Amino acid sequence: MQVNFVKIEGFDDSIIGFDENNGKFVYSFDRIVETLMKNGMMYNESVDYLNRYILKKCIGAYAPIIMNVI
């Protein structure tokens, strides 16, 4: 059986783990925001972009997990 792991392009530094049970990459919400800010966005813009354009596209059986680290 071939498994297709889905990654979010340009955010490899935001990967904090891999869920072996479900075959999904795990990303840090905060690290994604930090990456967007390094590319010139303000904090609120980064969170808005993440919510509108990344989280809404990360759906489906192989979609990565984006979590808040506590």
N, C-alpha and C positions, 0 to 999 in steps of 0.2 A: 504494500500500500504506500503510495506516494503522498507525503504531506507537504502542503505549501505554506510555509511560514510567511506571514505578512509583516513587513517592516514599514515604518514611517520614514520615507526618504528624507535625508538631511538631519536626522535626529538620533544617530547611533550613540552619541554621547549621553543621551537621555535614557538609554536602556539600563535598567537596574536588575534585571533578572530574566529568567525564562521559566514558564509554567510547563513543566514536563508532562503533567497529567493531561493538559489540554493542548499542548503544542503551540503556545503563544508567547511572544515576547512581552515583557512587562516594562513599561515606561514610567518614569517619574513625571507627574504633572508639573512640579516645580522646575525640574530640569528642562522641560520643553519650553516653559515660560522664559527661563534664563537664556536659552538659546535664541529665542525670538528677540529678546531684549538686546543681546549681543549684536543682533543684525539690525538694530536701529529702532525697534518699537519701544514704546513706553509700557509700563507694567499693565495698565488697564487695556491697552491695545493688544498686548500679547495674550492676555486671558481671553479677551473677546475673540481673537483670531483662533485660538486653540478650541474654544467652544463652538464657533461657527464653522470652521473649515477642517479641523482635524477630528474632533470627537464625532461629528455628524457623519464622517466618512468611515470611521472605524466601527463598522458593524459587520455582522456575519460570523460564520462559524470559525474562521481563521483570523479574525480581527485581533490586533494586539490589545493588551490590557493597559489602560492608563490609570494610574492610581496616585492618590495622595499618600505620601510617606509620613507616618506619624512617629 
